Amino acid sequence: MTAYPHLFSPVKIGTRTLRNRIVHASMSTHYAAAGRVTPRLIDYYANRARGGASMLVSEPMAMLSWQNLPTRPAILFGINAGELTRWADAVGEHGSLMLGQIQDNGRGFRSGFRNPNAFGPSALPDDLSGTVPHALSTGQIERMIAEFVQSARALQQAGFAGVEISAGHGHLFHQFLAARSNVREDRYGGDLAGRATLLLDLIAALRSACGSDFIIGTKLPAEDGMPDGIDLATAAEITTLVHATGQVDYLTYCWGAHGDTLYEHLPDLHGPRTPYVDRIAALGRAAPGMPLGALGLITDPNEGERIVRDGLADLVMLGRPLVTDPAWGIKAEAGREAQIRYCVSCNTCWHMINVGRGLHCDNNPRVGAPDEADWTPEPAPVRRKIVIVGAGIAGMEAAWVAAARGHDVTVFAASDEAGGKTRLHALLPGGENLSSIYDYQRLAAERAGAVFRWNTPATAADIIDLAPDHVVLATGATPGWPDYLPAEYRGEGFFPDLREAMADLAQRPGRQAGTAVIHDSDGTAFVYAAAELLNDRFERVVILTDRERLAADEAMVTRQGVYARLGRKRIEFVTSVRPLATSRFEEGELAYVDVFSGRETVLTDVALFTYATARIPDLALEAPLRAAGLEVRTIGDAYAPRTVLAATSEGYHAAMSF
């Protein structure tokens, strides 16, 4: 008997019955190569079907003659006929249905420059890239519909159960629906009914060509936050038009647009959980009787159960959570919630696909592996004695995987808890879900028999005495001492780095007078979460950065969220500046200079100055251990200061190499 009877109850979608309410929402993997479906792409979806998703929506597919992105599975020209059948069969083997997603970017472009080959409803610029598309003629639109239908028929013949039309996210269909981007004067423009004609014509053509047993789902824009865009009232009107066709089998909704609100389609923990569910339920009332899909920051089985139980939606659509753990469903159904690797809502997955590296995950180093769902490491051929120094997320990933493979694992931890600097980040605004990384790792390591020496900073002698076969240094890195601060104060605590300041202030509530200043040379999400905490503690917060913009290395959706929150909270920032050694800190004055103009400015009433500088690996143990003849491997920030993704990936790969 499952604790989630509503989540794991059957539901009818069109003429088909799903065994539960869990749906894999569309996520781009970029695992296709030169348009061809690869084994890794099929494995990705098969693992999520094996892991409990009853219906899966693919990433956007290349269904039009002008769609030539090599990482999109090509449908129109038939190069994947056999592979599409294998894909559908691999998902169907687990009793799940596979849907293909219909989508085109239109004028939307996120690459920081303009797309010279874009098509759209009108010759109006994209809000992010400035791309002005070629305005499609009436004939081109009709040919586009015909190609979408031809591609859908190819999917149907390969065994796909249906398609989902992605009509939101600021992409092509959204551009037709919004007055902001559609000023056409033919039948595909004008009032809302005219602007919806493309979508309605496509739905009718799909149903006519594919028949009643073929699922047609539609993802509509709900609120895009743009002037002359889509608001809830307009979304309800669109819903009514779609419902009136009688030809759509389910509806769902998305937020944001291809502009300054792009980040809203991937909500993080800086806002409420399940932020869109109530509004989705309200929109669904404009389509009575039509199955409704809920999506947006649904990460926990209890949330999914509540959504179905309370009648808020019929389907629980999970994107990022199923990237993190493809077995989310079967683990929840079996009462194994503690073994779920939970999504941390960091949007690294989105970032990786948009920088061309393919789908990766901070909390799942094995995305796309053939045996990914509910994976247990196979025993190592030879049992080894392994010492791991550091209980941050890199060391903890190495610890649990190595112990699960049967190795004798000892972990030295300088503190009494796992997580390292990630534990500190989890205490800051928006960081809560990061705790699920090290919580999972510790439970898995303890189950597998790893031995922890808590509150024990390791010495070379301690490690040598254990006579290990392998030593893993996951000792992290420390922010460097700024060259503009007096050398005599180094190590004295007068100028804490940002981690030290947060370790103190995160546990100490209360507000004080004056200005808190962060010198940001790091550019990571930790810095801006820290600024938000400082905003609760000080009258004024100022961020100074040497770089031309804040959060330069973060995903665009993360960076937009940072700017939005800083703006709402009136946290000030100045780019392209550097603090000066002439600052009179003892008098509460900080001087800084613009690196381009040389203009100097002085901040007064500075109550706290802290810094996030480039991090330096902590490798004091490496030389003496190597001198003793031990095999030493560095991972995570000890190898080179980088990201959560690098830490967990290197921990995993280190453990698998022994």
C-alpha positions in Angstrom: 0.0 0.0 0.0 1.6 3.3 -1.1 1.5 6.4 1.0 0.5 8.3 -2.2 -2.7 6.6 -3.5 -3.8 9.5 -5.5 -0.5 10.1 -7.2 -0.3 6.4 -8.1 -3.9 6.1 -9.3 -4.7 5.5 -13.1 -6.1 8.3 -15.2 -7.5 8.4 -18.7 -5.9 10.7 -21.3 -7.8 10.7 -24.6 -8.5 7.0 -25.3 -5.4 5.9 -23.4 -5.1 5.0 -19.7 -2.0 6.0 -17.7 -1.0 3.7 -14.7 -0.2 6.8 -12.6 -0.2 10.5 -12.7 3.6 11.0 -13.1 4.6 12.6 -16.5 8.1 13.4 -17.6 7.8 17.1 -18.7 9.8 18.0 -21.8 13.5 18.6 -21.1 16.1 19.1 -23.7 18.9 16.6 -23.5 20.9 17.5 -26.6 21.9 13.8 -26.7 21.1 13.6 -30.4 24.1 13.8 -32.8 23.8 15.4 -36.2 20.1 15.0 -35.9 20.3 11.3 -35.2 18.8 9.5 -32.3 21.6 8.0 -30.2 21.6 5.1 -27.7 22.1 7.6 -24.9 19.0 9.5 -25.9 16.9 6.3 -25.9 18.5 5.2 -22.6 17.6 8.6 -21.0 13.9 8.1 -21.7 13.8 4.4 -21.1 15.3 4.9 -17.6 12.6 7.4 -16.7 9.9 5.0 -17.9 11.5 2.2 -15.9 11.7 4.6 -12.9 7.9 5.1 -12.8 6.8 7.9 -15.3 3.7 6.7 -17.0 3.9 9.2 -19.9 7.0 11.0 -21.2 7.2 14.1 -23.4 10.3 14.4 -25.5 12.5 17.4 -26.0 11.6 19.6 -29.0 12.1 17.6 -32.2 13.2 18.8 -35.6 9.9 18.5 -37.5 10.4 21.4 -40.0 12.6 21.7 -43.1 14.3 24.8 -41.6 15.0 23.1 -38.2 18.6 21.9 -38.5 20.0 22.1 -35.0 22.1 19.0 -34.8 21.1 18.2 -31.2 17.4 17.9 -32.1 16.2 14.5 -33.1 15.3 14.8 -36.9 11.8 13.5 -37.8 10.8 15.1 -41.1 13.3 13.5 -43.5 13.1 10.0 -42.1 16.8 9.5 -41.1 15.7 8.1 -37.7 12.9 5.8 -38.7 14.3 2.7 -37.0 15.7 4.5 -34.0 12.3 6.2 -33.4 10.7 2.7 -33.2 13.4 1.5 -30.8 12.8 4.6 -28.7 9.0 4.1 -28.5 9.5 0.4 -27.8 12.1 1.1 -25.1 9.6 3.3 -23.3 6.6 1.1 -24.0 8.4 -1.9 -22.5 7.8 -0.4 -19.1 4.1 0.3 -19.7 4.7 4.0 -20.5 3.6 6.2 -23.4 6.0 8.3 -25.4 5.0 11.7 -26.8 7.0 13.9 -29.2 7.1 17.7 -28.6 6.2 20.1 -31.4 8.1 23.4 -31.0 10.0 26.1 -32.9 12.0 28.9 -31.4 10.8 31.5 -33.8 12.7 34.7 -33.2 13.7 33.5 -29.7 17.5 33.2 -29.3 19.5 32.9 -26.1 23.1 32.7 -27.4 24.1 36.4 -26.8 24.1 37.3 -30.5 21.5 37.4 -33.3 20.1 34.5 -35.2 20.2 35.4 -38.9 18.0 32.5 -39.9 15.0 33.0 -37.7 11.3 32.9 -38.7 8.4 34.5 -36.8 4.9 36.0 -37.1 6.2 39.6 -37.6 9.5 41.4 -38.2 9.8 42.5 -34.6 12.9 42.0 -32.5 13.4 39.3 -29.9 13.6 40.7 -26.4 16.8 38.9 -25.5 18.9 38.8 -28.6 17.4 41.5 -30.7 16.9 39.0 -33.5 14.5 40.3 -36.1 12.9 37.3 -37.8 11.7 36.8 -41.4 7.9 37.3 -41.2 6.3 34.1 -42.4 4.0 34.4 -45.4 0.6 32.8 -45.2 1.8 30.1 -47.6 4.8 29.4 -45.4 2.6 29.0 -42.4 0.4 26.5 -44.2 3.5 24.5 -45.3 4.8 24.6 -41.7 1.5 23.1 -40.4 1.8 20.4 -43.1 5.3 19.5 -42.1 4.4 19.3 -38.4 1.6 17.0 -39.3 3.8 14.9 -41.6 6.3 14.6 -38.7 3.6 13.7 -36.2 2.4 10.9 -38.6 6.0 9.6 -38.7 6.1 9.5 -34.9 2.8 7.7 -34.8 4.0 5.1 -37.3 7.1 4.6 -35.1 4.9 3.8 -32.0 4.8 7.2 -30.3 1.5 7.7 -28.5 1.1 11.4 -29.3 2.5 14.8 -29.4 2.6 17.9 -27.2 2.4 21.3 -28.8 4.7 23.7 -26.9 2.9 27.0 -27.3 4.6 28.9 -24.5 8.1 29.9 -23.3 8.2 32.8 -25.7 8.7 30.5 -28.7 7.0 30.5 -32.1 3.4 29.7 -31.1 3.6 32.1 -28.1 4.9 34.8 -30.5 1.8 34.3 -32.7 -0.5 34.4 -29.6 0.9 37.6 -28.1 0.0 41.0 -29.5 3.5 42.1 -28.5 5.0 40.0 -31.3 2.2 39.5 -33.8 1.0 42.5 -35.9 0.0 40.5 -38.9 -3.0 41.5 -40.9 -3.9 38.1 -42.4 -6.0 35.4 -40.8 -3.1 34.6 -38.4 -3.1 38.0 -36.8 -5.4 40.7 -35.5 -7.5 39.9 -32.5 -6.8 37.0 -30.1 -8.9 34.6 -32.1 -6.9 35.5 -35.2 -3.6 35.2 -33.3 -4.7 31.7 -32.1 -5.5 30.5 -35.6 -2.1 28.9 -36.1 -2.4 26.8 -32.9 -6.0 25.9 -33.7 -5.4 25.0 -37.3 -2.5 22.8 -36.2 -4.6 21.0 -33.6 -7.3 20.3 -36.2 -4.8 19.1 -38.8 -3.1 16.8 -36.3 -6.4 15.2 -35.2 -7.6 14.8 -38.8 -4.3 13.1 -39.8 -3.6 11.0 -36.7 -7.0 10.0 -35.5 -8.7 9.8 -32.2 -6.3 7.4 -30.5 -3.3 9.8 -30.9 -2.8 12.0 -27.8 -2.6 15.7 -28.5 -1.5 17.8 -25.5 -0.9 21.5 -25.4 1.3 23.6 -23.2 0.0 27.2 -23.2 1.5 30.4 -21.9 -0.1 31.5 -18.6 1.7 34.8 -17.6 4.6 36.0 -19.6 5.2 39.2 -17.7 5.7 41.3 -20.8 3.8 44.4 -22.0 1.2 43.4 -24.5 2.0 39.8 -23.7 -0.1 37.1 -22.1 -1.7 37.5 -18.7 -4.0 35.2 -16.8 -7.1 36.7 -18.4 -5.7 36.2 -21.9 -4.5 32.7 -21.0 -8.1 31.9 -19.9 -9.4 33.1 -23.3 -6.9 31.0 -25.2 -7.8 28.0 -23.0 -11.5 28.5 -23.9 -10.6 28.6 -27.6 -8.5 25.4 -27.4 -11.1 23.6 -25.3 -13.8 24.5 -27.8 -12.0 22.4 -30.5 -12.8 19.3 -28.6 -9.6 17.8 -30.0 -7.1 18.3 -27.2 -6.5 15.5 -24.7 -4.7 17.5 -21.9 -3.5 21.0 -21.1 -0.7 22.4 -19.1 0.8 25.9 -18.7 4.2 27.6 -18.4 5.4 31.0 -17.2 7.8 33.6 -18.5 8.7 34.6 -22.0 11.8 35.0 -24.1 12.8 38.2 -22.4 13.6 39.5 -18.9 11.1 37.0 -17.5 12.7 33.9 -19.0 13.7 32.8 -15.5 10.1 32.4 -14.4 9.7 29.2 -16.4 12.2 27.5 -14.1 11.3 28.6 -10.6 13.9 28.1 -7.8 13.8 28.1 -4.1 13.9 31.9 -3.8 10.1 31.8 -4.0 7.4 29.5 -2.8 7.2 25.8 -3.6 4.8 24.7 -6.3 4.3 28.4 -7.2 2.0 27.9 -10.2 -0.3 25.1 -9.2 -3.2 27.2 -7.9 -3.1 29.4 -11.0 -3.0 26.3 -13.2 -6.0 25.0 -11.4 -7.9 28.3 -11.9 -7.0 28.3 -15.6 -8.2 24.8 -16.0 -11.7 25.9 -15.1 -11.9 27.4 -18.6 -11.6 23.9 -20.0 -14.0 21.8 -17.9 -13.5 18.1 -18.1 -10.1 18.3 -19.8 -7.2 16.6 -18.0 -4.9 19.2 -16.5 -1.1 19.0 -15.9 0.6 20.8 -13.0 4.2 21.8 -13.3 6.8 24.1 -11.8 9.0 23.3 -8.8 7.2 20.1 -7.8 10.0 18.1 -6.2 8.5 16.0 -3.5 6.0 13.1 -3.7 3.9 14.7 -1.0 3.4 17.7 -3.3 2.3 15.5 -6.1 -0.1 13.6 -3.9 -1.7 16.9 -2.6 -2.1 18.2 -6.2 -4.1 15.2 -7.3 -5.9 14.6 -4.0 -7.2 18.2 -3.9 -8.3 18.2 -7.5 -5.8 20.9 -8.5 -4.6 18.9 -11.5 -4.8 15.4 -13.0 -1.2 15.0 -14.0 2.0 15.8 -12.1 4.5 16.9 -14.7 8.2 16.6 -13.5 11.1 17.9 -15.5 14.1 18.6 -13.4 13.2 16.1 -10.6 13.3 13.3 -13.1 16.6 14.4 -14.4 18.0 14.2 -10.9 16.4 10.8 -10.1 14.8 8.8 -12.9 13.5 6.4 -10.3 11.6 9.1 -8.4 8.3 7.4 -9.1 9.1 3.8 -8.0 11.0 5.0 -5.0 8.1 7.1 -3.8 5.6 4.3 -4.5 7.6 1.9 -2.5 8.1 4.2 0.5 11.8 4.8 -0.3 11.7 8.6 -0.2 15.0 8.8 1.7 16.7 7.2 -1.3 15.4 9.7 -3.8 18.1 12.1 -5.1 16.1 15.3 -5.0 16.3 18.2 -7.5 18.1 21.2 -6.0 16.4 23.6 -8.5 19.8 25.2 -9.3 19.1 25.1 -13.1 22.6 23.7 -13.9 20.7 21.3 -16.3 19.3 24.2 -18.3 22.7 25.9 -18.3 24.5 22.8 -19.6 22.2 22.3 -22.6 22.4 26.0 -23.5 26.2 26.1 -23.5 26.4 23.0 -25.7 27.5 20.4 -23.2 24.3 18.3 -23.1 22.1 17.5 -20.1 24.0 17.2 -16.8 22.9 17.5 -13.2 24.5 18.7 -10.0 22.9 15.8 -8.0 23.1 13.0 -10.5 26.5 12.3 -12.1 25.0 9.4 -14.2 22.4 11.2 -16.4 21.9 9.2 -19.5 23.7 6.1 -18.4 22.2 2.8 -19.7 21.5 1.5 -16.1 20.7 4.9 -14.6 17.3 4.2 -12.9 17.6 2.9 -9.3 21.3 2.2 -9.9 23.4 0.3 -7.4 27.1 0.1 -8.0 28.5 -3.3 -8.9 31.1 -4.7 -6.5 34.7 -3.8 -7.3 36.8 -6.7 -8.4 39.3 -6.2 -5.6 38.5 -4.7 -2.2 40.7 -1.7 -1.5 41.4 0.5 1.5 40.5 4.1 0.7 41.0 7.2 2.7 39.0 10.3 1.8 39.9 13.6 3.3 37.0 16.1 3.3 33.3 15.6 3.8 32.1 18.1 1.4 30.0 17.0 -1.5 32.9 15.8 -3.6 34.3 13.7 -0.8 30.9 12.4 0.2 30.1 11.3 -3.4 33.3 9.4 -3.5 32.7 7.9 -0.1 29.3 6.5 -0.8 30.0 5.1 -4.2 33.3 3.6 -3.1 31.8 2.0 0.0 28.8 0.7 -2.0 31.3 -1.0 -4.3 32.7 -2.9 -1.3 35.8 -0.9 -0.5 37.0 -0.2 3.0 36.4 3.6 3.2 37.5 6.0 5.9 36.5 9.6 5.7 38.3 12.4 7.7 35.9 15.3 8.3 37.2 18.6 9.9 33.7 19.3 11.3 30.9 17.2 12.8 28.7 17.4 9.7 28.8 16.6 6.0 28.4 19.1 3.2 31.3 21.5 3.6 30.7 24.9 2.0 27.5 23.5 0.4 26.0 23.1 3.9 26.7 26.8 4.5 25.0 27.7 1.2 22.0 25.7 2.2 21.5 28.0 5.1 21.2 31.1 2.9 18.1 32.3 1.0 17.2 30.0 -1.8 19.7 27.3 -0.9 17.5 25.0 1.1 17.4 22.1 -1.4 21.2 21.9 -1.6 21.0 20.0 1.7 19.5 17.1 -0.2 22.9 16.5 -1.9 24.9 15.7 1.2 21.9 14.2 3.1 21.5 11.6 0.4 25.3 11.0 0.2 25.7 10.5 4.0 22.8 8.1 4.3 24.1 6.1 1.3 27.6 6.1 2.7 26.5 5.0 6.2 24.3 2.2 4.7 27.3 1.0 2.7 29.6 0.9 5.8 31.9 3.9 5.3 33.6 5.0 8.5 33.6 8.7 9.4 36.0 10.4 11.7 34.1 13.6 12.5 35.8 16.6 14.0 39.1 15.2 12.9 41.3 17.4 10.7 43.5 14.8 9.1 47.3 14.9 9.3 49.7 13.2 7.0 50.6 10.8 9.8 47.0 9.9 10.5 46.6 8.9 6.9 49.9 7.1 6.5 49.1 5.1 9.7 46.0 3.6 7.9 48.2 2.3 5.1 45.6 3.1 2.4 45.7 1.8 -1.2 44.3 5.2 -2.4 43.9 8.6 -0.9 41.3 11.1 -2.2 41.9 14.7 -1.2 38.6 16.5 -1.3 39.9 19.3 0.9 38.3 22.2 -0.9 39.7 25.6 -1.5 39.9 28.9 0.5 39.3 32.5 -0.8 42.6 34.2 -1.4 43.6 37.2 0.7 42.9 40.4 -1.2 46.1 42.3 -2.1 44.5 45.7 -1.1 44.0 44.6 2.5 46.9 45.1 5.0 49.0 41.9 5.2 49.4 42.2 9.0 45.6 41.6 9.4 45.7 38.3 7.5 44.4 35.5 9.7 43.4 37.9 12.5 39.6 37.9 11.8 39.3 41.6 11.1 38.4 41.1 7.5 36.4 37.8 7.2 35.9 36.3 3.8 32.3 35.8 2.7 32.1 32.2 4.0 33.4 33.2 7.4 31.0 36.1 7.5 28.0 33.9 6.6 29.0 31.2 9.0 28.7 33.8 11.8 25.7 35.8 10.5 23.5 32.9 9.3 23.3 31.7 12.9 22.9 35.2 14.5 19.7 37.1 13.8 19.2 40.7 14.4 19.7 43.9 12.4 22.4 46.6 12.8 23.2 50.0 11.4 25.6 50.8 8.6 26.5 49.4 5.2 27.7 45.9 4.4 30.0 45.7 1.4 30.9 42.5 -0.6 33.8 42.6 -3.0 32.7 39.9 -5.5 35.4 38.4 -7.6 33.8 35.0 -7.6 30.5 35.6 -9.4 28.6 32.5 -8.1 25.1 32.2 -6.7 26.5 31.9 -3.2 27.6 35.5 -3.3 24.1 36.9 -4.1 22.3 34.6 -1.6 24.8 36.0 1.0 23.9 39.5 -0.1 20.2 38.8 0.5 21.0 37.5 4.0 23.1 40.7 4.7 20.1 42.7 3.5 18.2 41.3 6.5 21.0 42.2 8.9 22.2 45.7 7.7 20.6 49.0 6.7 22.4 49.0 3.3 24.1 46.3 1.1 26.5 47.1 -1.7 28.2 44.6 -4.0 31.4 45.7 -5.8 32.7 43.5 -8.6 35.7 43.6 -10.9 33.6 42.1 -13.7 31.3 43.8 -16.2 28.2 42.1 -14.8 27.1 40.1 -11.8 26.6 36.3 -12.0 28.6 36.2 -15.3 29.2 32.5 -15.0 25.7 31.5 -13.9 23.0 30.3 -16.2 21.0 33.1 -17.8 17.9 32.1 -15.9 19.8 32.2 -12.6 21.3 35.6 -13.5 18.0 37.0 -14.3 16.6 35.9 -11.0 19.6 37.4 -9.2 19.0 40.8 -10.8 15.3 40.6 -10.1 15.8 39.9 -6.4 18.6 42.4 -5.9 16.3 45.1 -7.6 13.3 44.2 -5.4 15.4 44.4 -2.3 17.3 47.5 -3.3 20.6 45.8 -2.9 23.1 48.0 -4.8 25.9 46.8 -7.0 28.7 48.5 -9.0 30.4 46.7 -11.8 33.9 47.0 -13.2 35.4 48.4 -10.0 38.1 47.4 -7.6 38.6 48.3 -3.9 41.7 50.4 -3.1 44.4 49.9 -0.5 43.9 53.6 0.5 40.6 52.7 2.1 40.3 53.8 5.7 38.4 50.8 7.1 39.0 51.9 10.7 37.0 55.0 10.0 34.3 53.1 8.1 35.4 54.2 4.7 36.0 52.1 1.6 37.5 53.5 -1.6 37.1 51.9 -4.9 38.1 52.7 -8.5 36.4 52.2 -11.8 38.8 49.9 -13.8 38.1 51.7 -17.1 37.8 55.4 -16.2 40.0 55.5 -13.1 37.3 57.4 -11.3 37.5 56.9 -7.5 34.5 56.7 -5.2 34.4 56.4 -1.4 31.7 54.5 0.6 31.2 55.7 4.1 29.5 54.2 7.2 30.9 50.7 6.3 30.0 48.4 9.1 31.1 45.1 7.4 33.5 44.5 4.6 33.8 41.0 3.2 35.1 39.4 0.1 34.6 36.5 -2.3 37.9 36.3 -4.1 39.3 33.6 -6.3 39.6 30.3 -4.4 43.0 28.6 -3.8 43.0 24.8 -3.4 43.9 23.5 0.0 46.6 21.0 -0.8 48.9 21.0 2.2 48.6 17.2 2.6 49.4 16.3 -1.0 53.2 16.6 -1.0 53.9 14.7 2.2 51.5 11.9 1.2 53.1 11.5 -2.2 56.5 11.6 -0.6 55.4 8.6 1.6 54.6 6.7 -1.6 50.8 6.9 -1.4 48.6 7.2 -4.5 46.8 10.5 -4.2 44.0 11.9 -6.2 42.5 15.4 -5.9 38.9 16.1 -6.7 36.4 19.0 -6.5 37.8 22.4 -5.5 41.0 20.7 -4.3 41.7 19.9 -7.9 40.5 23.3 -9.2 37.9 25.6 -7.7 34.7 25.1 -9.8 31.1 24.1 -9.3 28.8 21.7 -7.5 28.5 19.8 -10.8 32.3 19.2 -11.0 32.4 18.2 -7.3 29.8 15.4 -7.5 31.0 14.2 -10.9 34.6 13.9 -9.9 33.7 12.2 -6.6 31.7 9.6 -8.6 34.4 9.0 -11.2 37.1 8.7 -8.5 35.1 6.0 -6.7 34.4 4.1 -9.9 38.1 4.1 -10.8 39.3 2.1 -7.8 
